[in-house]
Amino acid sequence: MKLRLGTRGSALALAQASLVAERLHDEVELVEITTSGDRGLGPGDKSRFTKEIEEALLREEIDLAVHSAKDVPGQLPEGLTIAGVPERADARDALCGAASIDALAEGAVVGTSSLRRRAQLAALRPDLDVRELRGNVDTRLRKLAEGKYDALVLALAGLERLGRGDEGAAIPEAELVPAAGQGCLALEARSGDQRSADVAAAITDTGALARLTAERAVVTTLEADCHTPVGAYATLTEDALRMAAFVGTPDGEHWIRDELEADPADPAQGGREIAERLLGAGARQLLAESGHFPPG
């Protein structure tokens, strides 16, 4: 019986789902699902890119869902679980239109749809004119080519998966802390569906899973969503899990960044620990200034 793999229908989502399908030994059918985010609808939170796919999963219309992990909310719907994480692509952001952030001219117009990127760009270069930019990767790059922006910031992994990696210069994570899960694909399944769990586990990279677990723990501990300028990035060696995290206001005037080493055997605890440190340093107040929740 074919394994039904649910995905959004964008060029990037289909490229990602195809990568997963190529790794699976089962016969696979890609099932394209239009989400609220694809239609420009929804409240603006991350679930607008996953909700309809998850509903299809719960109705057993598909067997596995493929998501960009950074689009998956911290809390999953009841009855669903992240069953697998394939090998991670480059998690860094990419600058299109210039060789580096330092190389941008004073007052350069930089496009992004991400509050996280906006906050960190403004903190690094207050002179930049950071403007809203929507649309798929092709649309954004076309606007750059038309001269509507001097530069764009996109996910390097997305560019590479579309065969356009040479159009962006990687931004060091020391300058822009990536979004939690950036570069990762998350395979979502129904809890208790052993076949799908086994399929997902067979192509899971344990290091990528540990890093994603740590980064998602930062997001859930901070109660963050796509309305919050939050970055979380983990690297893993045999001896240590190294965490970096960022919280700031969208205007870049106030921000907190922290780093720590944690036990690689308990990545979730490492994520919770750095998030608690951020909260202790005033992250709650910064999130309140971002309109996320009232100070308490």
HELIX and SHEET records of a PDB file:
HELIX    1   1 ALA A   11  ARG A   23  1                                  13    
HELIX    2   2 LYS A   46  PHE A   49  5                                   4    
HELIX    3   3 LYS A   51  LEU A   58  1                                   8    
HELIX    4   4 ALA A   69  ASP A   71  5                                   3    
HELIX    5   5 LEU A  115  LEU A  124  1                                  10    
HELIX    6   6 VAL A  137  ALA A  145  1                                   9    
HELIX    7   7 LEU A  156  ARG A  161  1                                   6    
HELIX    8   8 GLY A  165  GLU A  167  5                                   3    
HELIX    9   9 GLN A  194  ALA A  202  1                                   9    
HELIX   10  10 THR A  206  LEU A  222  1                                  17    
HELIX   11  11 PRO A  267  GLY A  280  1                                  14    
HELIX   12  12 ALA A  283  GLU A  289  1                                   7    
SHEET    1   A 5 VAL A  28  GLU A  32  0                                        
SHEET    2   A 5 LEU A   3  THR A   7  1                                        
SHEET    3   A 5 LEU A  64  SER A  68  1                                        
SHEET    4   A 5 LEU A 185  ARG A 190 -1                                        
SHEET    5   A 5 LEU A  80  GLY A  84 -1                                        
SHEET    1   B 5 ASP A 129  GLU A 132  0                                        
SHEET    2   B 5 VAL A 109  THR A 112  1                                        
SHEET    3   B 5 ALA A 151  ALA A 155  1                                        
SHEET    4   B 5 ASP A  93  CYS A  96 -1                                        
SHEET    5   B 5 ALA A 169  ALA A 170 -1                                        
SHEET    1   C 3 VAL A 230  LEU A 236  0                                        
SHEET    2   C 3 LEU A 241  GLY A 248 -1                                        
SHEET    3   C 3 TRP A 255  ALA A 262 -1                                        
END                                                                             
